[in-house]
């Protein structure tokens, strides 16, 4: 029997969906039956990945897209499963990660009128007024499947939204009776639902930006996520090198610009001080950034000229947002950067001016590098510092490593001391809900099985990942990765946030702020029990190289996860 659920699965195949990250429930008999029927008949369907926790499943879909560029599907049950996606929905929306989320719905009949009618008590309890409304504010598109006759159109339309800029998650729901409906198979029409073409700069915009950059004394490019599209890194590097433009990353979500390039000026996060490179810039080009600076602590000069390029320059989902830009342009970064490079092909910049700008930024880059190398030296006490740990990881991980960064209070440490040059070599969630890294590492490994995946996480975000689900899934689906825990014995970030607002308050003098995780959980033991992971606790710098080498060997040769619980100096 061919049902709405059968057509739904066929639509996913037509849309190049390889995996369904699934947490099924009492609302999914039709889908479960359709999967079993397709397998018995030998009909192609996406691989089902069983996810004991919904956030882990959606985070895995997020990671898969980051490593492959292909959106995947997530299946959850009714409003309970939808709510359990929680922070993963936020991360996908803010990180512009396309995927299709499908949830069942409580049956809408209760007397057996249709196949799938209510037959369990929970179906009354899980019937809510507006299930789609739970996630509508985060979705690029949401709809309800009301008949199987057009289910393929709804799937393809949803994914057309997901893949079009600004990209993001989409949500469909369908009640049991609808998903059981018998329908006739229809042709593959996926080619008629292509995403919109990337937007380009207009001629006037190109001239305005190009002439301002060419005439600047201290031009600066600020970005956060140009590198989400690895192809955009090449034209970015070309433009900056041909003009001598410094590059400053603000809250980077990817490898946007080679960290060893003399034009690279570092990355800023929540540092409570003015960035001197930003303050000195006379022309600033902001490309793909949600938070290019935090004006209460660091901002451009009042007379700096600012131009802004983004596919969503208005930040339509952010109620409060503004930068003082004289030119605001809705355009795809790769396309816009190619256009600016083409303009300078026809209008070469002044060579002496370029040389002077390059020399200026190169001197700052060299001084910054010297300061970072000093931080990487072993401490006099023999304790492990985060800077030393990441520097040794940089030396030992190898060229095939892909890094998943959820270091939170060590976000900047990871970017600074990995010092990556390879596009696509590091990702963050792009959002602010913790617990993404474990599921993301699984998704990345599914997409890139030949790579060594390394997840770097705070001890707080490790617990948020639901490590029992993560490491069970990693063992079952053979997606081994190395997970390094920066163990501060608690939440460090809330303490830093409080002290930034109340530096001399009661909290600054308090013995404890209710952020401690002591006595510390056995992070290695959790992973070992759930997924057979190898692990080790590390407390001294002298242990780091041996522990990292063995962990990497276990992941690569034994094909199982490894967890390093690294105890940092207590703050």
Residue pairs with C-beta under 8 A, 6 or more apart in sequence:
1 37
1 182
2 182
2 183
2 184
2 185
3 30
3 33
3 34
3 148
3 179
3 180
3 181
3 182
3 183
4 30
4 145
4 147
4 148
4 151
4 174
4 178
4 179
4 180
4 181
4 183
5 30
5 31
5 33
5 34
5 148
5 179
5 180
6 34
6 37
6 38
6 183
6 185
7 148
7 151
7 152
7 183
7 185
7 186
8 31
8 34
8 102
8 145
8 151
8 152
8 155
8 174
8 179
9 31
9 34
9 35
9 38
9 45
9 46
10 43
10 152
10 185
10 188
11 151
11 152
11 155
11 156
11 190
12 20
12 45
12 46
12 73
12 100
12 155
13 44
13 45
13 46
14 152
14 156
14 188
14 189
14 190
15 71
15 155
15 156
15 159
15 190
16 70
17 46
17 70
17 71
17 72
17 73
17 100
18 46
18 47
18 70
18 72
19 46
19 47
19 48
19 49
19 61
19 64
19 72
19 73
19 446
20 46
20 47
20 48
20 49
20 72
20 73
20 74
20 75
21 49
21 51
21 57
21 58
21 60
21 61
21 72
21 73
21 74
21 75
21 443
22 48
22 49
22 50
22 51
22 57
22 74
22 75
22 76
23 50
23 51
23 52
23 53
23 54
23 57
23 75
23 76
23 77
23 81
23 84
24 31
24 32
24 75
24 77
25 76
25 77
25 78
25 80
25 81
25 104
26 77
26 120
26 122
26 123
27 77
27 78
27 103
27 104
27 105
27 106
27 107
27 123
27 126
27 175
27 176
28 75
28 77
28 104
28 179
29 116
29 176
29 180
30 116
30 176
30 179
30 180
31 75
31 104
31 179
35 45
35 48
38 44
38 45
39 45
46 72
46 73
49 57
49 60
49 446
49 473
49 477
50 473
50 476
51 57
51 60
51 439
51 469
51 473
52 466
52 468
52 469
52 472
52 473
53 84
53 466
53 469
54 74
54 76
54 81
54 84
54 85
54 86
54 88
55 84
55 85
55 86
55 87
55 88
55 435
55 439
55 466
56 438
56 439
56 442
56 465
56 466
56 469
56 470
56 473
57 74
57 76
57 88
57 439
58 74
58 85
58 88
58 89
58 92
58 99
58 101
58 439
59 88
59 91
59 429
59 435
59 436
59 437
59 438
59 439
59 440
59 443
59 465
60 439
60 440
60 442
60 443
60 446
60 473
61 71
61 72
61 73
61 74
61 92
61 97
61 99
61 443
62 88
62 91
62 92
62 95
62 97
62 99
62 429
62 436
62 439
62 440
62 443
63 404
63 427
63 439
63 440
63 441
63 442
63 443
63 444
63 447
64 70
64 72
64 443
64 444
64 446
64 447
65 71
65 72
65 97
65 98
65 99
65 443
66 97
66 228
66 427
66 440
66 443
66 444
67 402
67 424
67 427
67 443
67 444
67 447
67 448
67 451
68 447
68 448
70 447
71 98
71 99
71 100
71 159
71 162
71 163
72 99
72 100
72 443
73 99
73 100
73 101
73 102
74 85
74 99
74 100
74 101
74 102
75 101
75 102
75 103
76 82
76 84
76 85
76 101
76 102
76 103
77 103
77 104
78 103
78 104
78 105
78 106
78 126
78 131
79 103
79 126
79 128
79 131
79 134
80 126
81 103
81 104
82 101
82 103
82 131
82 134
82 135
82 171
82 173
83 134
85 101
85 135
86 433
87 431
87 433
87 434
87 435
87 436
87 464
88 433
88 436
88 439
89 101
89 135
89 138
89 139
89 169
90 138
90 431
90 432
90 433
91 97
91 429
91 430
91 431
91 432
91 433
91 436
92 99
92 138
92 168
92 169
92 431
93 138
93 139
93 168
93 169
93 317
93 431
94 290
94 429
94 430
94 431
94 432
95 253
95 428
95 429
95 430
95 431
96 166
96 167
96 168
96 225
96 228
96 430
97 167
97 168
97 169
97 430
98 140
98 159
98 162
98 163
98 167
98 168
98 169
98 170
99 162
99 169
99 170
100 155
100 158
100 159
100 162
100 169
100 170
100 171
100 172
101 135
101 139
101 169
101 170
101 171
101 172
102 171
102 172
102 173
102 174
103 131
103 171
103 172
103 173
104 173
104 174
104 175
104 176
104 179
105 131
105 144
105 173
105 174
105 175
105 176
106 118
106 123
106 124
106 126
106 127
106 175
106 176
107 114
107 116
107 117
107 118
107 123
107 175
107 176
107 177
108 175
108 177
109 116
109 117
109 118
109 177
110 117
110 118
110 124
111 117
114 177
114 180
115 177
115 180
116 175
116 176
116 177
116 179
116 180
117 176
117 177
118 124
131 173
132 142
132 143
132 144
132 171
132 173
135 142
135 171
136 142
136 171
137 317
138 168
138 169
138 317
139 168
139 169
139 170
139 171
140 161
140 162
140 164
140 166
140 167
140 168
140 169
140 170
141 157
141 158
141 161
141 162
141 170
141 171
142 170
142 171
142 172
143 154
143 157
143 158
143 171
143 172
143 173
144 172
144 173
144 174
145 151
145 154
145 172
145 173
145 174
145 178
145 179
146 178
147 178
147 181
147 183
148 178
148 179
148 181
148 182
148 183
149 183
151 174
151 183
152 186
152 189
153 189
154 172
155 172
156 189
156 190
156 192
156 193
157 193
158 170
158 171
158 172
159 170
159 193
160 193
160 194
160 195
161 168
161 170
162 168
162 169
162 170
163 195
164 195
164 196
165 195
165 196
165 198
165 199
165 311
165 312
165 332
166 311
166 312
198 311
198 331
198 332
198 334
198 335
199 311
199 330
199 331
199 332
199 335
200 331
200 332
200 335
200 336
200 339
201 209
201 309
201 329
201 331
201 335
201 336
201 339
201 340
202 329
205 327
205 329
205 331
206 339
206 340
206 343
207 343
208 307
208 327
209 285
209 307
209 309
209 327
209 329
209 340
210 340
210 343
210 344
210 347
212 283
212 305
212 307
213 219
213 243
213 245
213 283
213 285
213 340
214 243
214 344
214 347
214 349
214 350
214 353
215 283
216 281
216 282
216 283
216 305
216 357
217 282
217 357
218 246
218 280
218 281
218 282
218 283
218 357
218 360
219 243
219 244
219 245
219 246
219 281
219 282
219 283
219 284
219 285
219 357
220 245
220 246
220 247
220 248
220 265
220 277
220 278
220 281
220 283
220 284
220 285
221 236
221 239
221 240
221 245
221 246
221 247
221 248
221 284
221 285
221 286
221 287
222 247
222 248
222 249
222 250
222 278
222 284
222 285
222 286
222 287
222 289
222 292
222 293
223 236
223 247
223 249
223 250
223 252
223 256
223 257
223 286
223 287
223 288
223 289
224 249
224 250
224 251
224 252
224 253
224 256
224 288
224 289
224 290
224 291
224 292
225 252
225 253
225 254
225 256
225 288
225 289
225 290
225 430
226 232
226 233
226 236
226 254
226 256
226 257
226 287
226 288
226 333
226 337
227 233
227 252
227 253
227 254
227 255
227 256
227 257
227 423
227 424
228 253
228 254
228 288
228 430
229 333
229 334
230 423
230 424
231 334
231 423
232 333
232 334
232 337
233 255
233 256
233 257
233 423
234 423
235 334
235 337
235 338
235 340
235 341
236 247
236 256
236 257
236 287
236 333
236 337
237 257
237 258
237 261
238 337
238 341
239 245
239 337
239 340
239 341
239 344
240 246
240 247
240 257
240 261
240 263
241 261
241 263
241 358
242 341
242 344
242 349
242 354
243 344
243 349
243 354
243 357
244 263
244 353
244 354
244 355
244 356
244 357
244 358
244 360
244 361
245 263
245 285
245 357
246 263
246 264
246 265
246 277
246 281
246 357
246 361
246 364
247 256
247 257
247 261
247 263
247 264
247 265
248 265
248 266
248 267
248 268
248 275
248 277
248 278
249 256
249 257
249 266
249 267
249 268
249 415
250 267
250 268
250 269
250 289
250 291
250 292
250 293
251 267
251 268
251 269
251 289
251 290
251 291
251 411
252 267
252 415
252 428
253 427
253 428
253 429
253 430
254 423
254 424
254 426
254 427
254 428
255 420
255 421
255 422
255 423
255 424
255 425
255 426
257 263
257 264
258 264
258 420
258 421
259 415
259 418
259 419
259 420
259 421
260 419
260 421
261 365
261 421
262 358
262 361
262 362
262 365
262 366
263 358
263 361
263 362
263 365
264 365
265 277
265 361
265 364
265 365
265 368
266 277
266 368
266 416
267 412
267 415
267 416
268 275
268 278
268 293
268 298
268 412
269 411
269 412
270 294
270 496
270 497
270 500
271 297
271 298
271 412
272 297
272 500
273 297
273 298
274 297
274 298
274 299
275 293
275 298
277 364
278 284
278 293
278 298
278 299
278 300
279 298
279 299
279 300
279 301
280 301
281 300
281 301
281 304
282 301
282 303
282 304
282 305
283 304
283 305
283 306
283 307
284 300
284 304
284 305
284 306
284 307
285 307
285 308
285 309
286 292
286 306
286 307
286 308
286 309
286 310
286 323
286 325
287 308
287 309
287 310
287 333
287 336
287 337
288 309
288 310
288 333
289 310
290 315
290 318
292 323
293 299
293 300
293 323
300 306
300 324
305 326
306 323
306 324
306 325
306 326
306 327
307 325
307 326
307 327
307 328
307 329
308 323
308 325
308 327
308 328
308 329
309 329
309 331
309 333
309 336
310 329
310 330
310 331
310 333
311 330
311 331
311 332
311 333
312 330
313 328
313 329
313 330
314 321
314 328
315 321
329 336
372 387
372 416
372 417
372 419
375 385
375 387
375 417
376 387
376 388
376 391
376 417
377 388
378 385
378 388
378 541
379 385
379 388
379 541
379 569
381 569
382 540
382 541
382 542
383 539
383 540
383 541
383 568
383 569
384 538
384 539
384 540
384 541
384 543
384 544
384 566
384 567
384 568
384 569
385 541
385 568
385 569
386 407
386 410
386 413
386 486
386 568
387 413
387 416
387 417
388 541
388 544
389 484
389 486
389 544
389 566
390 410
390 413
390 414
390 416
390 417
390 418
390 456
391 417
392 544
392 545
392 548
393 418
393 454
393 484
393 548
394 417
394 418
394 419
396 545
396 548
396 549
396 552
397 403
397 452
397 454
397 548
397 552
398 452
398 552
399 422
400 450
400 451
400 452
401 425
401 451
401 452
401 453
401 454
402 424
402 425
402 426
402 427
402 444
402 448
402 451
402 452
402 453
402 454
403 414
403 418
403 420
403 425
403 426
403 427
403 454
403 455
403 456
404 426
404 427
404 428
404 437
404 440
404 441
404 444
404 453
404 454
404 455
404 456
404 481
405 411
405 414
405 415
405 426
405 427
405 428
405 437
405 456
406 428
406 429
406 434
406 436
406 437
406 455
406 456
406 457
406 458
406 461
407 413
407 414
407 456
407 457
407 458
407 486
408 434
408 458
408 460
408 461
408 492
408 493
409 458
409 486
409 488
409 492
409 493
409 496
410 456
410 458
410 486
411 428
414 426
414 456
415 426
418 426
420 426
427 440
427 444
429 436
429 437
429 440
434 458
434 460
434 461
434 464
435 461
435 463
435 464
435 465
435 466
436 461
436 465
437 455
437 456
437 457
437 461
437 465
437 483
438 455
438 457
438 462
438 465
438 466
438 467
438 469
438 470
438 471
438 483
439 465
439 470
439 473
440 455
441 453
441 455
441 470
441 474
441 479
441 481
441 483
442 470
442 473
442 474
442 477
442 479
442 481
444 451
444 453
444 481
445 451
445 453
445 474
445 479
445 480
445 481
446 477
446 479
449 479
452 481
452 482
452 552
452 555
452 556
453 479
453 481
453 482
454 481
454 482
454 483
454 484
455 481
455 482
455 483
455 484
456 484
456 486
457 465
457 483
457 484
457 485
457 486
458 485
458 486
458 488
458 492
458 493
459 485
459 486
459 487
459 488
459 489
459 490
459 517
459 520
459 523
460 488
460 490
460 491
460 492
460 493
460 517
462 483
462 485
462 523
463 517
463 521
467 523
467 526
467 527
467 530
468 526
468 529
468 530
469 530
470 527
470 530
470 531
471 526
471 527
471 530
471 531
471 532
471 533
471 561
472 530
472 531
473 479
473 531
474 480
474 481
474 531
474 533
474 561
475 530
475 531
475 532
475 533
475 560
475 561
478 559
480 554
480 555
480 558
480 559
480 560
480 561
480 562
481 555
481 561
482 551
482 552
482 555
482 561
482 562
482 563
482 564
483 527
483 561
483 562
483 563
483 564
484 563
484 564
484 566
485 523
485 563
485 564
485 565
485 566
486 566
486 568
487 520
487 523
487 565
487 566
487 567
487 568
488 568
488 570
488 571
489 516
489 517
489 518
489 520
489 567
489 570
490 515
490 516
490 517
490 518
491 515
491 517
492 515
492 571
494 513
494 515
495 507
495 513
495 515
495 571
498 505
498 507
498 513
499 507
499 508
502 508
507 513
523 535
523 563
523 565
524 533
524 535
524 536
524 537
524 563
524 565
525 535
527 533
527 535
527 561
527 563
528 534
528 535
528 563
531 560
531 561
532 560
532 561
533 560
533 561
533 562
533 563
534 550
534 551
534 554
534 558
534 560
534 561
534 562
534 563
535 562
535 563
535 564
535 565
536 547
536 550
536 551
536 563
536 564
536 565
537 564
537 565
537 566
537 567
538 544
538 547
538 564
538 565
538 566
538 567
539 566
539 567
544 566
547 564
548 564
550 562
551 562
551 563
551 564
552 562
554 560
554 561
554 562
555 561
555 562
